């Protein structure tokens, strides 16, 4: 299952919007991308960062996470 998105991330932007996404990139790779992203952005919005991630992982996807109570 090489290259399959298996890492899941929760992100918050400057407007406190919460999103979740999945990616085949590991935590260290995402941290490096975030550092690179921060050098060229004064404000952080999830859709802009996610599009930046997609440049490095075309299979990355925003996902919906729902609570399940029982």
GIJO-V569681 format. One record per pair of residues at least 4 apart in sequence whose C-alpha atoms are under 7 Angstrom apart, sorted by sequence separation. I is the first residue (numbers start at 1). J is the second residue. D is the distance in Angstrom with one decimal. If there is no record, write none. Layout:
i->I j->J d->D
i->I j->J d->D
//
This chain:
i->12 j->16 d->5.4
i->13 j->17 d->5.6
i->25 j->29 d->5.8
i->26 j->30 d->6.3
i->27 j->31 d->6.1
i->28 j->32 d->6.2
i->29 j->33 d->6.3
i->30 j->34 d->6.1
i->31 j->35 d->6.3
i->32 j->36 d->6.3
i->33 j->37 d->6.0
i->34 j->38 d->6.0
i->35 j->39 d->6.6
i->37 j->41 d->6.4
i->45 j->49 d->6.4
i->46 j->50 d->5.8
i->47 j->51 d->6.1
i->48 j->52 d->6.3
i->49 j->53 d->6.3
i->50 j->54 d->6.2
i->51 j->55 d->6.6
i->53 j->57 d->6.1
i->54 j->58 d->4.7
i->12 j->17 d->5.4
i->13 j->18 d->7.0
i->25 j->30 d->6.4
i->12 j->18 d->4.6
i->54 j->60 d->5.8
i->11 j->18 d->5.7
i->12 j->19 d->6.6
i->10 j->18 d->7.0
i->11 j->19 d->5.4
i->10 j->19 d->5.8
i->11 j->20 d->6.2
i->10 j->20 d->4.4
i->9 j->20 d->5.5
i->10 j->21 d->6.7
i->9 j->21 d->5.4
i->8 j->21 d->5.8
i->9 j->22 d->6.2
i->8 j->22 d->4.4
i->7 j->22 d->5.5
i->8 j->23 d->6.5
i->6 j->22 d->6.6
i->7 j->23 d->5.3
i->5 j->22 d->5.9
i->6 j->23 d->6.2
i->7 j->24 d->6.0
i->5 j->23 d->4.5
i->6 j->24 d->5.6
i->7 j->25 d->6.9
i->5 j->24 d->3.9
i->7 j->26 d->6.5
i->4 j->24 d->5.8
i->3 j->24 d->5.9
i->14 j->43 d->6.6
i->14 j->44 d->5.5
i->13 j->44 d->5.4
i->14 j->45 d->6.3
i->13 j->45 d->4.9
i->13 j->46 d->5.5
i->24 j->57 d->7.0
i->12 j->46 d->6.9
i->23 j->57 d->6.8
i->23 j->59 d->6.9
i->23 j->60 d->4.5
i->22 j->60 d->5.5
i->23 j->61 d->6.9
i->21 j->60 d->7.0
i->22 j->61 d->5.5
i->21 j->61 d->5.5
i->22 j->62 d->6.5
i->21 j->62 d->4.2
i->22 j->63 d->6.9
i->20 j->62 d->5.9
i->21 j->63 d->5.2
i->20 j->63 d->5.5
i->20 j->64 d->6.7
i->5 j->59 d->7.0
i->5 j->60 d->6.7
//
